[in-house]
Amino acid sequence: MKRIGSRILVVFLVVSLIAAGLTGCSKSESPADQQPAAQTKFINIATGGTAGTYYPLGGAMAEILNQNIPGVNATAQSTGASAANINMLAEGSVDLALVQNDVAYYALNGVELFKDKKVSGLQGISTLYPETCQIITLTKSGIKSVADFKGKKVAVGAAGSGVEANARQILLAHGLTYDDINPQYLSFAEAANGLKDGNIDAAFVTAGHPTAAIQDLAAQHEITLIPIADDTADKLVAEYPYYTKVTIPANTYPNQKEDTKTLAVQAMLITTDKMDEDTVYQITKAIYSNLDKLASTHSVGKLITIESAAEGMSIPVHPGAAKFFNEKK
């Protein structure tokens, strides 16, 4: 009996030691085990056509977010630009978008190209830089002003785009409607190719200057930038307060010998009220802490500053962005 009792005691001690060891392991590993698995946060950025300004800037922003916000996987995608981007935000297929301030205003208020299609919940992160209304023709066309567009084939931007709204408003200020021209609904790259091939006579392009599509065109053909006269510009600014008067300096494009007076709207980075405050704060902080990256990506990046981030803001500011900029005051 003593031997059996001794054996039972030994077995009990061994089991107890093993159990204690397992408990010790469990305790030492529990803090790591209790840590939640890091979840990747995907952020899709809607930009514009590959020949425009939004696309390279959106790509640079994606890189900034990936390098500066842990757990973020950001990507930039080519799109139909402002109006298309707002629709993508509304349906939730993208999280951030580059748009014109006038188009954001139209969407939030259900006017112009968003007539009866009001988009609620849009919120701004910041305005970025002036987007110039550039009106281009080949010098050999002989076209000198917008008034000369009557009866001509004119690229007015993609259907339903911000460019198209600008084109319609500028034409109207010159006494013209689409009934007076042969409108061609083309992207920047398509418009440049159309001018090269002689399939169109002129084009509207609203983008930061210099614009890649126009640079490419000007490298092969002598172009003319058509000005908007001061009195016409004043009339447009009075009617549409999101416009500002700007000048495209001489030599912005090859063989451009003179300054060209025209109008501009503002490019914006926007989101919706569905994105949480902390995420937008981190996005805003990352971008405005790495402006050198944007400046090296495109010349308009040099115009993006904290000081100008509220200029032309046409929709409510997201609380996360407001928190960042308030800290910087």
N, C-alpha and C positions, 0 to 999 in steps of 0.2 A: 504493500500500500504506500509505503514511504517513497519507493521508487516511482510509482505512478504519480503520486502527488508532486514529486520533484519535477517529473517530466511536464506535468500540466503547468507548474509554476514557470518552468523555462519557456514553454510555448507561449504562455501569457506575456512574459517579459519581452520575448522577441516580437510578438504581435504589437505590443504597446510601443516598442521602439520604432517599428516600421510605421505605425500610425502617426507617431510623433514626428518622424522624419517627413512623412507626406504632408502633415499639417504645416511643418516649418517651410517646406517648399511652396505650399499653397500661399502661405502668408507673404513670403518673399516675392512671389510672382504676382500677387494680387494687384498691386498698384499699376503695373503695366497692363495686366489683363483688364483692369477697370477703365483704362483710357479708351475713349471712343475712337473708332477708326476714322482717320482723316478723310473727309469727303471732298471730292473735286467739285469746284464751283465753275460751271461752264458759262462763259459770257460771250455772246455773239454780237458783233458790232456791224451794223449795216452801213455801207459806205456809198459808193456810186460806181460809175463806169471806170474801167481800168485806165482810160485816157484822161480822166479828170483829176481833181485834187483830193477829193475825199478818200479815194482808194489807198494811195500811199500813206496819208495821214492816219487812216484807220488801222493800217497795218502796223505803223509805228506805235500807236496807242496800245494795240494788242500785245506787242512785245514789251512795252512798259509795264502793263498789268501783269503779264506772266513773270517778269523778273522782279517785281516789287510787292506783289500780294500773294502770300503763301496759299497754296491750294487752288489758285485760280488758273483756269485754262481758257484763255481768250483767243478768239479768232475773228478776223475781218473778212467780210464777204462782199463781192461785187454785186451791186443792185442797180435798180433804176433810179436811184437817188431819192431826193426829199419826200415826194408824195408816196412812193413805194415804201420807203423806210418807215414812214408813220403808220401805214397800213400793217406792216410787219410787226411793229411795236404793239399795235392794237390787238393783233391776233396772237401775240406772244411768241412768235418765231425768232425774234431777236430781243436783246436786252438793252442795247445802246444804239443810238443812231446819229449820224451826221445829217443835218437838214438845214435848209435856209430858214431864217427867222420869220420871213413872210409866210412860208408854207406852214410852219408850226402854228402861226396865228390863225391862218385859214382853218386848219384842222380843229383847233380848240374851240373856235367860234362858229364852225359850220358854214363858212362862206367861200366864195370863189370856187376853186376846184374841189372843195369839200362841202359844197352847198347841199344841204339835207343829208350830210354824212358826217356829222359832228363826231369828233373823237375826244372822249373825256379821259382825264387822268394823265395827260401829258405833263411832264415837268422838266424844267431845264437844269442842266449841270453848269454850263457856261456858254457864253458866246466866244467865238474863236478869232475870226479875222473877217475883213470885208470880202464879199464875193462880188466880183465885178461883172456888170452886164457888158459883155464884149460883143460887138456887132461887126462881123467880118465879111469881107468880100475879096476877090482877087482884083488887083489894081487894074488889070486889063479889061475888067467888066465895065469900067466907066461909071460905076455907081458911086455917088458922093454923099448921099444922105438917105435916111429911112424913107423920105418922101419918094425916092426913086424906086422903091420896091414894088410899086404898082405893076401888076402883071408878071412879076418875077417869081421864080421858084425859091422859096426861102425856108431854110431849116429853122423850126421854132422850138426845138427840144423834143424830148420823148413825150408822147401823149399823156396829159395829166400831170406833167412834171412842174417843178417850180420855175424852170427855165421857160416853159410854155406860157405860164401865167405872166412872167416878166415880158415876154415877147408880145403877148396880146395887149398888155397895158401900154407898152412903149409904142406899138403900132397905133393904138387908139389916140394917144397923145399927139401923133403926127397926122391924124385924120384918116387913118386906114383901119380896115378890119380884115379878117381872113377872107372875106368875099373879094377883096381887092388884090390879093396875092394868091399864089399857089402854095399853100403851106405843106411843108414836108416834116413829118414827125420823126426826127432822127436824134440819135445820141451824139455826143461830141465827136467820137471817132468816125461815125457814119457821116456826119456833116463835113468833117475835114476831107474825107475821101470823096464825098460828093462834089466839093469845090475843086479838088484835084482833077477829077474826071470830067468836070464841066456839066454834071447832072443837076447842080443847083447854082443859084446866082449869089446867095448870101446866107449867113447863118447867125443865129443868136446863141451865145454860149455864156452862161452865168457860172463863173468859177473864179477862184483866186488866180491872179495873174503873176507870172506867166503860166499858161495852161499847156500841158504836154501836147495835146492834139493840135493846138495852134502853132506851137513851136515847130512841130514836125511839118506842118503845112508851110510855114514861113521859110523853112530851110530849103524848100523845093520850089516855091512860087513867091512872087512879090505880092504881099497882101496889103490891104487898106483896112485900118480900124475906123469905123464910121462913128463920128462924134454925136453926142446929144447936146443940142444948143442949150445955153443957160436958161432961157425963158421956158423951154419945154421941160427941162430938168426941174425947175422950180415948181412948175405945174404938177408934175408927177409926185414930187416930195410933199406938196400940200395935200394931194389927194390920198397918197399912200405913205404914211409917216415912217414906215420901216425902210424906205429908201434914203440913201445919203448920196451927196454929190462927191465924186472922186475923179482923179486924173490918172490915166495910165501913162507913166513917164516914157519919153522917147527912148528908143533902143531896148525896150522891154522885149521886143521881138526883132529878128533880123530885118534890117533895112527899114525899120520904123523910125523915121527921121523926126517926127513931131510928137509932142504930148497930145493925148486924146482925152477930152472931157466926156464923162459918162456917169452912170449911176452904179450903186452897189447896194446889196443887202448884206446881212451878216450870216456867216456860217455858225452853227450851234452844235453842241453835243447835248443830246437829250435822252431821257428815259421815261419811265412811267411811275406812278405812285405805288406800283406793285413791288418795286425794288426797295429793300430795307435801307434804313438810314445809315447803318454802319458800312454796308457795302459801297454805297454811293460816296460816303466820306472817304473810304480807302481808295476808291477809283480817282476821285478828285485830287486827293493828296498825291497819289502816285504820278498822275499826269503833270500836275503843276510843280512837282519836285524834279521833273525830268524834261523840262522844256527844251533843253539843248538837243535832245533826241529828235524832237519835232522839227526844230530849226535845221538840223542836218538832213532831214528827210525831204523837205520841200521849202522853198523860199518863203512861203506864206507862214511857215512855222515860226519865223522870226517875229511875226506880228502878234503871236499868242502870248498874252501877259496876264498876270493876276490883276493888274490895274484895270485892264479893259474887259474883264470877264463878265461884267454886267451890262456892257454897252449894247443896246439893241435887244435886250432880253424881252421877248414878246409873250412868254408864258410864265406861269408860276415857277419859282426855283424849288428844286427838291430840297427837303430839310437837311439831308446829308451833305449836299454841296454848300448850302447856306452855313452850316456849322464850320466847314473848313475855311470858307472865306471870312467869316466873322472872326475866327482865330487869327487871321492874318492882318486884320485891321489895326 
